[in-house]
């Protein structure tokens, strides 16, 4: 079976044909899209992966295992995290939470996971808790890049949930307001200020 990558970037009509397609074949399709040089190729590849995840939710862990093990191609990883964000499945959401908090992943991949979490189509309390836990400064440790990114992501999540999930947005507002008062470093204060400004 040959993977069709010619479908439109936004909808993938006939996405049911992706059911049962192996991960290795999906990777080939994503490579083909990225190699086309067309505008929006990375987003197109990410939407292909999102459609694949929707049709094969049980394969989400296989994808994450491949990313964590370093087997999934670096050239495809940005598109992969975009696809995990767009998929909207519980499995993809859990995978992003795991990636965002995985110390075994590179800072770049953790950052991709954090940014994607703030943009998932159906955020919930687990989304908030994951970003809050990552952003919280640890005693005696330097405020690092992932904490900085997660703090800013809290502001983005508040903005995104203000209408759809007002109870989450209210909790996020409280967290960020408290953080402004209790910031332990200039870097944390700056990240929180940016998060509040963007919320």
Residue, then its C-alpha position, 0 to 999 in steps of 0.5 A: x500500500x502506498x501512502x498518499x500525501x497529495x491530500x489538502x493540508x487542512x482536511x485530509x479527505x479519505x484519512x481513513x486510508x491511513x488506518x494501519x499504515x506503519x510508522x516507517x511508511x508515515x515517516x516516508x510520506x512526511x519526508x516527501x512533503x518536507x522535501x517538496x520545498x512548497x510553502x507550508x510543507x512542515x505544517x502539511x506534514x504535521x497535519x498528515x501525522x495528526x490524521x494518522x494519529x487520529x486513525x491509529x491512536x494506539x500507535x501514539x506511544x510507538x511514535x513517542x518511544x521512537x522520539x525518546x529513543x532518538x530513532x525518529x528523524x530530527x528533520x521531522x520532529x518539529x512537524x511531529x509535535x505540530x501533529x501531536x498538537x493538532x491530533x486532539x486525541x487523549x493519547x496525543x495529549x498524554x504524549x505531549x505531557x510526557x514529552x514536556x516533562x521528559x528529562x531524557x529529551x533534548x531541551x529543544x524537544x521538551x520546548x516543542x512539547x511545552x509549546x504544543x501543550x498550550x495550543x491543544x484543541x481540548x485543554x483540561x486540568x491535566x494540561x494546566x497541571x503539567x505546565x504549572x509543574x514544569x514552570x515551578x522553580x525548584x529550590x536551589x536550582x537555576x531557573x532554566x529554559x524549559x521553566x521559562x517556556x512553560x511559564x510563558x505557555x501558561x499565559x498562552x493557555x489562559x488566553x486560549x481558554x478564556x472563552x472555552x474553559x473559563x474556570x481553567x483561565x481563572x485558575x491560570x490567572x491566579x497562578x500567574x498573579x501569584x507568581x508575579x509576587x513570589x518570583x525568585x529571580x529576574x528571569x522568572x519575573x520577566x517570563x511571568x510578566x510576558x505570560x501575563x501580557x500575552x494572556 
